[in-house]
Amino acid sequence: MKHVIIIGGGVAGLGAAYKIKRAHDAGAEVSYTVLEQQDRVGGQLWTDRVVDDDGQMIVADGGSDCYMTEKPALHRVAETIDMATEETGTLDEVKKTFIVKNDKLVEMPDGIMMFAPTKIIPLATTSLYSWPAKFRMALDFFMPKKKQPATGLEDESVESLVTRRLGRECLDNLAEAIIGGVNGSDPKTMSVLATYPSLLHMEQEHGSLIRGFLAQRKKVEAMKKKYPSKPGQKRRTFMSSFRRGMGSFADALADEIGHDNIRLNAEVKSLERTSGSYRVTLESGEVIQGDAVICATAGWVASPLIRNFAASASAILDTIPFSSCATVILAFDEKDAPFDKAWHGILTPAIEHRSVTGISLMSSKWEGRCPEGKVLLRGFVGGPRSPHMLDLNDEEIINLARATYEELLGLVKDAPIRYAKVFRFPKSMPQYTVGHLDRMKALHMDVDALSGFALAGASYDGVGVPNCLESGEKAATKILGDFNIVLDEDAKPDTRIF
């Protein structure tokens, strides 16, 4: 019986363990243990569920609150663990986004795709940009595309691409806020090839970003006409979640994996590679032997663990920077929140110099997140632009969020808070800087050469929840292959969407 030790109980580690379980259930002589240093599984899938004073449930996603519907991995696994019926889409009938400009809320213009305009009148009438900026963005139609080397697309920073095609004001007023809110990254150093390669492909294929997004919009509209939604059909939205929060997916995976195979509060102190096996030492002093190890942690955690037997790979991991963030979720009585609630989010560009970088109105974005008569707001702090925010205590972060809601939204001053929780994620967001893909290619070559060892997680090939789940599955596939075990499910690629 081969034994696999999985370091990390986030979605990547759980995905790896679940795949190994499927191999075991199919008759393979393989077992596994998941080691998680915290007292819960899920990593950045962290949902708090509490019953309020009226006996009604509040569902608060502190970490990732959704995933991209079009990425099939998460839905595929949800189907196998009887979680597919729990999937839910966003409430798109109230789907509006606002941008903070000069301490005011400006609605994102209709037709904006990512950060590029695709409709003339909304662009012309918005106060988000100055007239010179609007003309500068329109030049994207006529500017020549960047010449690329014969060897392939050349990487560049997001800041370089956006300012080159659409101008500085587009970056400062919108693109930076989107990138900071979604990726927690700095556009000055963020790699386009590693994060949004489609933008470079658009430029080469269509000669302009706006033309590329227009073509994409036409395809989406054509698909909607070809496959119209049917009465009573489950709505399909760009983003999806679960009725009891994203953490419920991690909990369901843990149930399938078996809690006897998961060790909580098990922090790994060291990892050694011996002849034909691996030796893991916990902070408690306990030693665990295994035939293989999957390190499903952040790169900065994995690096010192593997330095003694994979120095080159460790050095590459040291090049990946990380930023920290926190979310603060507050609930108020609806009577104390007399503002329009037909929106999902507010983004704050760095040029506004605000402590709260983004706001989600969770009670309008998702169905059933809080009781009737209450509103649930989620604020974001930290990230690469203000890492010092995590030095504040919970009360200080809560007070900053409340003050922001009073100023920007019109929340009643000193309104009683019905629910409050701060979720902290130190050094949790990997930064895919320019050249990331080349470094990851070298990293994978190093790791692939190590029998019985694999890496998984958000640090390498994608930060979304489905990406992390797939990275865990790929790591498990690699380890099973080292044991000469092949599952039938690996015979063909997964292309399903729902």
PEVEN-V53840 format. One record per run of one state. SS is the DSSP state (2 for helix, 1 for strand, 0 for the rest). FROM is the first residue (numbers start at 0). LEN is the number of residues. If there is no record, write none. Layout:
SS,FROM,LEN  SS,FROM,LEN
//
This chain:
0,0,1  1,1,6  0,7,2  1,9,1  2,10,15  0,25,4  1,29,6  0,35,6  1,41,1  0,42,4  1,46,5  0,51,5  1,56,5  0,61,5  1,66,2  0,68,3  2,71,9  0,80,3  2,83,3  1,86,3  0,89,2  2,91,3  0,94,2  1,96,5  0,101,2  1,103,4  0,107,4  1,111,2  0,113,2  1,115,2  0,117,2  2,119,6  0,125,5  2,130,11  0,141,15  1,156,1  2,157,8  0,165,2  2,167,16  0,183,6  1,189,2  2,191,4  0,195,1  2,196,10  0,206,2  2,208,18  0,226,12  1,238,4  0,242,4  2,246,11  0,257,1  2,258,3  1,261,2  0,263,4  1,267,7  0,274,2  1,276,6  0,282,4  1,286,4  0,290,1  1,291,4  0,295,3  2,298,8  0,306,4  2,310,7  0,317,4  1,321,12  2,333,3  0,336,8  1,344,4  0,348,1  2,349,3  0,352,5  1,357,4  2,361,4  0,365,8  1,373,9  0,382,4  2,386,5  0,391,2  2,393,15  0,408,8  1,416,14  0,430,2  1,432,1  0,433,2  2,435,13  0,448,4  1,452,3  0,455,9  2,464,18  0,482,5  2,487,4  0,491,7
//
